[in-house]
Amino acid sequence: MNLTYKEFLEYLENDFDGYEIFMEKATEYQQNKNQKRPSKSRWNPGKVEKATNEMWKKAMQPLYDNLKREVKSAISYKWIEYIEQHEVLEGLRDAMADLNFDEAS
């Protein structure tokens, strides 16, 4: 048994300031991509938002999988303890600062 992926995402969304950075960059990327579509094929704002949320979920999955292997506990404070001790959020924050979505990604 482990902390669920949904619980992990909620923790990041509430306690990690890089979440906003990711979402801003991902939203801008999706909106730019949408503008390049023919007008008949353009997505509505809800679909753009859904695609942005999917990008977030996919981007955090490898981190969750790695932590799950390391922490081996369903107890949320064990996860938080590990994340703090290993400065996971600091590393993730640095990655968010360098994050750049382009057509190749």
N, C-alpha and C positions, 0 to 999 in steps of 0.2 A: 504494500500500500504506500502511496506517495501523495504528496500535495498534488491536487489536480492541476492540469494546465490552466483551466479557467481561473482557479484561485491564484495561481502564479501571475497570470496576466492582470488580474485585479490588483494584486500587490504592486506590480510595476506601474500600473496606470494611476494608482493613488499615491505612491511613495517615490516615484522616480521622475525627476524633472526632465529627463531626456525624452520621456514619452511625448511631451508637447512638441519638442524639436522634431522627432521622427514624424509625428502626425502632420505637422506643418509642411515638411519636405515631401512627404508621401502625397498629401492632398494637392500640393502644387504640381507634382509630377502627374498625378491622375487628371487634374484639370487641363494641363498642357496637352496630355495625350488625347483627352476628349475633344479639345479644340481642333485637333488635326483630323478628327473623323469627319466624314461628310455630314452635313447638317441633319439629314434624315436619320443617320446612324448615331447621333450624339446621345450620350447617356444623360438621364436626369440627375439632379444633385444627389438623390438617395442612392443611386447605383454607383456614383463616383465615391460617395462616403463608404459604401459597402466594400468597394474594391480597395480603398485606403485601409479599412479595418482588416481586410484579409492580408494585406501586405504586412501589417504589424504582427498579426498572428504567425504568419510564415517566418518572419524575421526572428521572432523570439523562440520558436520551436527548438532550434539547435541548442540554445542556451539552457532552456528547460531540460532537454534530454541530458545534457552534460551535468547539470546540477543534480538531476534525479539519480544519476550514477554515483555521484560523490556523496550526497547527503544521506540517502537511503533511510528516510524517515518521512512519515506523514504529518509529523508535528510541525506546524508552521514556524514556531520560534526557532526550531533547529535549522530550517532553511534560512531564516533571517540572520541567525547567528553566523552561519556559513558565509552568506552573501556579504555580511559586514566584515568578517575576519579576512576574507580573501579579496576585499575591495572590488567586488563584481560590478557594482553600480558605477564606480569611478571609471573602470575600464569601458563599460557600456556607454557612459557619458562621453568619453573621448571618441568612441566609435561614432556616436550620433553627430558630434561636431564635424567629423570628416565625411559624413554620409552624403552621397551624391547619387541620385537616381538619374539615369539617362536611358536612352532607348535600348542600350545593350543589356540593361539589367532586367 
